[in-house]
Amino acid sequence: MKHLLHGLRSRFAKPVSRRQHWESVYLSKAPTEVSWFQDRPGQSLDFIAASGVGKEGRIIDVGGGSSNLVDHLWQDGYRRISVLDVSEPALGHARSRLGPVAGHIDWVVGDITEWQPDRRYDLWHDRAVFHFLTDGRHRAAYCTALTRALAPGGHLVIATFALDGPRRCGGLAVRRYSPETMADELGPGFQLEDTAVEEHATPSGHSQKFVYCRFRRIRAS
């Protein structure tokens, strides 16, 4: 009987939203304990520098959460930075870490598949958000937000698990990509400029293979 009741509760339980899932993760773990933690996001910083976006260019870090990328961008002289994440606790960690600098950053709480951008950006950065969008409708919504937010001629730096990377992360299934399959997802409005593969060492000592792509938006969609 207990098994039957448990099965019925599981069957009719309300699905956990993306926001609920990621808020639970960041309320239960310190930023340095999550598998995607990087002390210095070197490959992201290298691709951002290679894009040629000036220090006054607008940069948005999509799914930035508690990432250290914003710290390094500020230290490198970038001054128009936005960080978007579905989890308020994740952004709270970053704001607390940055102290007075946090007041100069544009913090946005939102689900990228529902977000309506209110400005244009010169560079869009995403490390490890897109690969969680296993539903084609959500990927289409992401690409709609991307094309609305990224200025023509702007740059996209995006990183996902590689084809031989993990199949799951953070308790969720993911989609894995190559530069070619990522280009197919984005469509003809984006030109692939550069790629790199990274063997990411997690805090627990495991290895995860990421593929990084740098695109340029070549026409409005």
N, C-alpha and C positions, 0 to 999 in steps of 0.2 A: 504494500500500500504506500509506504514511504517513497519507494522508487517511482510509483505511478504519479504521486503528487509532485515530486521533484521534476518529473518529465513534463507534466502539465504546466508547472510554473515556468520552466525553461522555454516551453513552446510559445506561451502567451506573454512572456515578459517583454516589456517595452525595450526596443533596441537602444543600446548606449550610443549617444551621438559622438561625433568626433570631438566636440568640445569637452564633453564629460570624460571621454577616454583620456585625452591628453592632460586635462586638469588633474585627473587621478594620478597619472604618471608623475607629474611635477610636484604634487602634494606628498607623494610617497617616497620620492628620491631626490637627493641633492643633484644640482646640475652636473657635478663631476662624476656622478654614478651612472648616468644614462649612457647607453652604448655608443651614441653618436658624439660624445664629448670630444672636443679638441682644445688643447691649451692654446695653440696657434693654428688657425685655419690656413695653412701655407698655400695650398693649391688655389683656394678661392682668392686669396690676396694677390697671388701671381697673375691670375686671369683678369682680375679687376684692374690691376696695373697695366696689363697688356692691352686692355680695351682702349686705353688712352682717354678715358673719362677724366675731366679736370676736377680739381679739388672742390669747385663750386657746383659740380654736376649733382643732380638728384639721384640718390641710390636708395633702393628699397631691398631689404633682406626679408624675403617671404619665408615664413616658418622660422624666423630667426630665434624666437623663444629666448632661452637663456644663453645662446651662443656668444662666444667671445669675439665674433667678427666685428661687431659694432665698436668694441674697445679699440681694436687694431685700426679700423678705419678712422676713428677719431684721432688716434695717435699719429696716423699718417697724414693728417691734415684735411680729411674730408669733413665737410660741415653741414651738408644737407642730407641727412640720413634718416630713413624711416625703417622701422622694424615692425613687421606684421606677424601675428601668431594667433591661433585659435585659443590658446591657453593664457588666461590672465596671470596665473601663478608663475608661468615660465617667464613672462615679461617682467613680473615683479622681481624675480631673482636678478635679472639684468639691471633693472633700475637701481636696486639696492647696491649692486656691485659698483656701478658707475658713479654713485654719489651725485655731486653737483652737476657733472656732465650730463646726467640723465635729463635734466631740464632742457637741454639743447636738442634732444632726439625726439622725433615724432613717433610715438608708440601707438600702434593700431591693433585693437583686439578684433579679430574677425576670421571667419572661415573663408579661405581663398576661393572656394566654389560658389560663394554667395556675395563676395565683396564687390562693392561698386566704387572703383577708384575716382577720386575727385581732382586728380592732377596727373601730369605726365612725368615720367622718370627717364633718366638717361641710362640707367643700368638697373636691371632686375637680377637679383641673386637668389638662388634656391638650392640649398643643399639638403636633400633627403625629405622633400615634401611630395614632389610629383610622383615618386615611386609608390606612395601609399594610395594613389588614386586608381584603384583597380576597376572602377565602374567607368565606362566610356563617357557617360553623361557628365561625370565629375571632371574628367580630363577636358572635355569640351568647354565646360564652364571655366576651368582654369585658363585655358587658351583664350577665351573671350576676355577675361580680366587682364591677361597679359597684353593682348593687342590693344586694349583700350588704354592701358596704363603706360606702355612703353612707347616713347616717342619714335617716329620714323628715323632710322639711322642709329637708334639706341642699341644697347648691348644686353644680351642675356647670358648669364653664367649659371649653369644648371648642373647639378650632380645627383646621380641616382646609383643604386646598386647596379653593377655590371651584370652581363648575362650569366657569368659564373659566380655572382655574389649570393648573399643570403636570400632565401625565399620568404623569410618572415623577419619582422623587427618590431620591437615594442609591443609584442602580443598580436600583431596584425600581419596579414598577408601583404606582399608587395608585388609590383611588376618590375622586371629587370630590363635594362636597356643596353643597346650599343649606340654609338654615335649615329649610325644609319637609321635605326628604329626611332631614335629621338627626333631626328630630322623629319622622318615621316609623320610623327605625331604633330609636330609644329606646323608643317606645311610649307608652301613655297615662299611665304613672306619672311622666312628666316634663312640666312646663309650661314653655314657652318664655317667658323674661322679657325678653331683649334680644339684639340682633344687631349686628354691625359687620363691615365689610370692611376689610382691611388690604393695602396694597401693600408687601410685604416686599422690601427690597433685600438681595440676597445679598452676601457678601464679594467675589464676583467681578464684581459690578455688574449682575447680572440682576434682573428683577422677578418676584415670585411673588405671586399673589393668594390670600389666605387669607380664609375666612369664620369669624368668631368667634360662638359662641352661648353664652348664659347661661341655664341651666335651673334649675328648682327641683323637687326630688323631692316630689310631692304625695301619694303613698300608697305603702305597701309593695307589692312585687310578689312 
